[in-house]
Amino acid sequence: MSLDDKSRIELEAAVYRRLVEHLRGRNDVQNIDLMNLAGFCRNCLSNWMKEAADGKGIAMSKDESREIVYGMPYDEWRAKHQKEASADQKSAFEKSHRH
């Protein structure tokens, strides 16, 4: 299959939007769970968004990139959905992120 650049970018953008929408609907899945299983989380996505904006010379704050991913201000999302990580979650994180 051969895609032109415009079509490839449109498809990638659609997939990104679907991933973000999926994560917004799965508030029960904590970022630490995502990190432990996949090695990235919502914060990673927002950091990558900011890095992409920076690379294009587009002004975007960390808070703005997080709001794009979370669908609301980060502090609001944390207050509504974030739970304290369990000892098992913290242990798994430490094991998976040793270098």
PyMOL commands that set and color helices and strands:
alter all, ss='L'
color gray80, all
select helices_A, chain A and resi 5-25+31-38+42-55+62-70+74-81+87-96
alter helices_A, ss='H'
color red, helices_A
deselect
rebuild
show_as cartoon
